[in-house]
């Protein structure tokens, strides 16, 4: 009798902006292995530095109890001043990865959103009471753009459990390409639950009125292989002809990963 396949209990959590930070490798490993970003190696420093092949972009991951843990900076180009994006510790890695995936995509899909407001408006986010922004139906997430129509400023995305309980904040400088901000908000709008195997330990709240999660047994091989599948999917973009980009492969129905 063949052995029973090993399974792992996986929690599928929604909404995704309240799932906790997750595993940084979901971002750093594909940037290095699939997109060719190089990294330094200083085991005595609690930080990660990754630079793009053209040396124009730098991703820094550094524990900062008083500020943003992730910073993505890009040098000035002939058609755009230097720009940055930053993310605090509990920003879900799935959302940050959406922005880095958009940055590294050699052939962005024609249907990708370019207006950061659009994905959120489509799922019922409403105008915020003050400023140029939107608020989620449950009041736990906000998108705001500073400045004016004549001089637009930085973008801020904030998750909160009340005025005194901020969870995380993402910031995009005024000159950050709108498609990267839109990729982030499209991931934020995605209704699919996020898989986690830490039994909800990283959740900022367990309030059933705010978050929902269901536990499912998933084959261990799918959990272990999720990151590798992501690397292969992103690497396939570079191998595709520019005029006919290969769409990202979808993982198996029960695929998951460790958070």
Residue pairs with C-beta under 8 A, 6 or more apart in sequence:
5 219
5 220
5 221
6 219
6 220
6 221
7 217
7 218
7 219
7 220
8 197
8 217
8 218
8 219
8 220
8 223
8 256
9 197
9 199
9 215
9 216
9 217
9 218
10 195
10 196
10 197
10 215
10 216
10 217
10 218
10 223
10 256
11 195
11 196
11 197
11 198
11 199
11 200
11 213
11 214
11 215
12 193
12 194
12 195
12 196
12 213
12 214
12 215
12 216
13 19
13 193
13 194
13 195
13 196
13 200
13 203
13 211
13 212
13 213
14 191
14 192
14 193
14 194
14 211
14 212
14 213
15 136
15 138
15 140
15 141
15 211
16 92
16 94
16 95
16 187
16 188
16 190
16 192
16 193
16 194
17 92
17 95
17 136
17 140
17 141
17 159
17 167
17 168
17 188
18 140
18 159
18 161
18 167
18 203
18 204
18 205
18 210
18 211
19 92
19 94
19 194
19 196
19 202
19 203
19 211
19 259
20 90
20 92
20 196
20 198
20 202
20 203
20 204
20 259
21 89
21 90
21 91
21 92
21 93
21 168
21 202
22 92
22 93
22 94
22 194
22 196
22 202
22 259
23 93
23 257
23 258
23 259
24 48
24 61
24 93
25 227
26 93
26 94
26 97
26 227
26 230
26 257
27 59
27 93
27 96
27 97
27 100
28 39
28 48
28 50
28 59
28 61
29 227
29 231
30 97
30 101
30 227
30 230
30 231
30 234
31 37
31 50
31 59
31 100
31 104
32 38
32 39
32 50
33 231
33 235
34 231
34 232
34 233
34 234
34 235
34 238
35 52
35 53
35 104
35 234
35 238
36 52
36 53
36 238
37 50
37 51
37 52
37 53
37 59
38 50
38 51
38 53
39 48
39 49
39 50
39 51
40 49
46 62
46 63
47 60
47 61
47 62
47 63
48 59
48 60
48 61
48 62
49 58
49 59
49 60
49 61
50 58
50 59
51 57
51 58
51 59
52 58
52 104
55 75
56 74
56 75
56 77
57 72
57 73
57 74
57 75
57 103
58 72
58 73
58 74
59 70
59 71
59 72
59 100
60 70
60 71
60 72
60 73
61 69
61 70
62 69
62 71
63 69
63 89
67 88
68 86
68 87
68 88
68 169
68 171
69 87
69 88
69 89
69 91
70 86
70 87
70 88
70 91
70 96
71 84
71 85
71 86
71 87
72 84
72 85
72 86
72 99
72 100
72 103
73 82
73 83
73 84
74 82
74 83
74 84
75 82
76 82
80 175
80 177
81 175
82 175
83 172
83 173
83 174
83 175
83 176
83 177
84 171
84 172
84 173
84 176
85 99
85 170
85 171
85 172
85 173
85 176
85 180
85 181
86 170
86 171
87 95
87 96
87 168
87 169
87 170
87 171
88 168
88 169
88 170
89 168
90 159
90 167
90 168
90 202
90 204
91 168
91 169
91 170
92 168
92 194
93 259
94 187
94 194
95 170
95 184
95 187
95 188
96 170
96 184
97 187
98 183
98 184
98 186
98 187
99 180
99 181
99 183
99 184
101 183
101 234
102 108
102 112
102 179
102 180
102 182
102 183
103 177
103 180
104 234
104 237
105 237
105 245
106 237
106 238
106 240
106 242
106 245
107 237
107 240
107 242
107 243
107 245
108 179
109 245
109 247
112 179
112 182
112 183
112 186
113 119
113 179
113 182
113 183
113 185
113 186
114 178
114 179
114 182
115 178
115 182
116 143
116 145
116 155
116 178
116 181
116 182
116 184
116 185
117 134
117 143
117 185
118 182
118 185
119 182
119 185
119 186
119 188
119 189
120 134
120 136
120 143
120 185
120 188
120 189
121 134
122 189
123 189
123 191
124 137
125 134
125 135
125 136
125 137
125 143
125 189
126 134
126 135
126 137
127 133
127 134
127 135
128 134
128 135
128 142
128 144
129 135
131 144
131 145
131 146
132 144
132 145
132 146
132 147
133 142
133 143
133 144
133 145
134 142
134 143
134 144
135 141
135 142
135 143
136 142
138 210
140 159
140 160
140 161
140 167
140 210
141 157
141 158
141 159
141 160
141 188
142 156
142 157
142 158
142 160
143 155
143 156
143 157
143 185
144 155
144 156
144 157
144 158
145 152
145 153
145 154
145 155
145 156
146 152
146 153
146 154
146 155
146 156
146 174
147 153
147 154
147 174
152 174
153 174
154 171
154 172
154 173
154 174
155 170
155 171
155 172
155 176
155 181
156 169
156 170
156 171
156 172
157 169
157 170
157 171
157 172
157 184
157 185
157 188
158 166
158 168
158 169
158 170
159 166
159 167
159 168
159 169
159 204
160 166
160 167
161 167
161 204
161 205
161 210
165 204
167 204
170 184
172 180
172 181
172 184
193 212
193 213
193 214
194 259
195 218
195 226
195 255
195 256
195 257
195 259
196 202
196 213
196 259
197 223
197 256
197 258
197 259
198 258
198 259
200 206
200 213
202 259
203 211
203 213
205 211
216 254
218 254
218 255
218 256
219 254
222 251
222 252
222 254
222 255
222 256
223 255
223 256
223 257
223 258
225 255
226 251
226 255
226 256
226 257
227 257
229 249
229 251
229 255
230 251
230 257
232 249
233 248
233 249
234 248
236 246
236 248
236 249
237 245
237 246
237 248
239 246
240 246
